[in-house]
Amino acid sequence: SVVLLGDHCQLPPTVSTDLAKECGAELSMFERLVWAGNVPILLETQYRMHPAISAFPRCNFYNGQLCDGIDGSTRPAPDGFPWPNPCMPVCLVPIMNGSEMKDGDSFFNELEADQVVNTVQR
């Protein structure tokens, strides 16, 4: 018997060549096993994320089958940031005039990085 631990709903591998894509390398090992008919056993309860953060993946990747094992009050919003709703430590911060630049196979945005640094240093 073999037991493998992983999550076929996580981000797929990053594949940068057409040959690797043609060979199917864009599917993770766990996705391949599910496609081959192996039935995954889903983790039922997550304890890491604030419920406001886990709401999106719970609904969109796990079809509502994943439950939160913590209350949002156990994961308060960090101090030093003007949260729109401190009970929900999730917000989108607009970055004006930012642009993505390519670096190899990756992209970066200096204005976004600067905003992150400024926020963390508060």
N, C-alpha and C positions, 0 to 999 in steps of 0.2 A: 504494500500500500504506500501511497505517496500523498502527502498533504501539502498543498501550496497555498500560501496566504498572499492575497493581493486584491486588486479591485479593477474589474474590467470597465468600470465607469469613470476611471481617472483619465487624465490627459493622455493622449496617444503619444507614441514615440515621435521625435522630430526626425524626419527623413529628408535629406538634402540632395539625393541623386535620383534621377529618373529610373535608373536600373534598379535601385533598392525599392522604389515605389512599385515598379513592375513585378518585382519578386514578392510583393506583399508585406514589406517591412513596416508599413504604416499601421499595421494591426499589432497590438501588444500580444504577448504570449497568452494573457488571460482572455483577451478578446478572441483569439484563435480557439482556445479551449471551449468557450461558450458557443462559438460558431460551429464547432465540431459536435455539439450536442451535450456537452457536460453542463450540468445544472449547478450554478453557483449557489452557495449558501450565503445569504446576505447578513451582514452585521445588522442587528436590529436597533441598537442604541448607540448614539455618538455622544461623547463627553467633552470633546475638545473645543468646539465652536460655540459662540453665542448663538442662541436660537435665531436671532435676526440675520446672522451670517449664513447659518445652515439652511435657512428657509428656501433659498433658490435651488441649491443642489438636491435637497430633499424632494422638492416638487418636480424638478426638471430632469434629474438623472436617476432618481430612485423611486419615482412614481408614488411618493408619499409613504413608502414602506419603512423609511428610516425615521426613528424617533430621537428626540433630544433627551439626554439623561441628566441635563442640568437646567436650572432656572436661569433666566437672563440676569437675575440679581447677583449671581455668583461670578459673572463676567462683566463688571462695570466698565464703562467707557473710560479710557485713560485720561488723566488730567492734562491740561495744557493745550487743548484743541477745542475750538468753538463748535462742538457738536450741535447740529440742528435739533436733535432729540437725544439727550443723554441716556435715555432708556433704550435706545437703539443705536449702538455704536457702529453705524454704517452710514457713509455719505459719499457723494460724488463731488469732487472738487474741480471746478472748471479751470483749465489752464489756457489762458488767452495767448494767441499767437505762437503756440508751440508747434513744432513740426518734427516728424519722425525722420531719422537718418539711418541709413543702412550701414552695418558693420559686419561684413561677411554674410552669414545667413541670418543674422539678428538685426533688430531695429532698436533704436534708442531715441529718447526725447530728452534733451538737456533741461528744458524748462520743467518737465515733470519731475526729473531727478532732483532739481534744485528745490522744488516744492516739498518733496519728501524729506530732504535734508532739513529744510527750515521747520517743517512740522515736528520732526523728531527732536530737534535741538531746542524746542520751546521749553 
